[in-house]
Amino acid sequence: MKKIVVITGILLFPLFLKAQIAFNTVVPLRPVVAGTSFQVQYIIEGAEVVDDFKPPIFENFRIITGPNIYNTTSASVTGQNRISNIVYTLEAIKPGKFEILGAKATVNNRSYQSNNVFLIVISENEAIQIAKKENNNSISNYFLRPGEDPYKKIKENLF
């Protein structure tokens, strides 16, 4: 009898858990080119209803569009987990390393703030140099350049 009660309790335990609220800021991991647009996402997980959302002031950036709000649900151990994704499309004005401050949200009369993130913005010339360097490294293994020994190339690159 005790085993049945314990097993039933273990199986019903997830139903009594309340979902924890997770609030994160997401930006591109790679450097962004000045003058081009990119997205900043504020993802709120576990909130049934977001009562209030306050974005930060985007210094050194120009707002192109936003906020665009996407709501969805995902399955989890405790049942359905609601996810709100608030997206801003921004344009970097100048090169540098900039901090994008976290947004503030009120959920069930509790205030939450997302994490601050850093974003590296590079100039168009730097982007061209990086692209050339990446192309030279990747192409050099597949093509025979003038003066290269084909047998050595085959030996080094044949798996």
Secondary structure, DSSP 4 states (H G I P E B T S, - for coil): -HHHHHHHHHHHHHHHPPPPPEEEEE--SS-EETTSEEEEEEEEES-S---EEEPPP-TTEEEEEEEEEEEEEEEETTEEEEEEEEEEEEEE-S-EEEEEPPPEEEETTEEEEPPPEEEEEE-HHHHHHHHHHHHHHHHHTTSPPTT--HHHHHHHH--
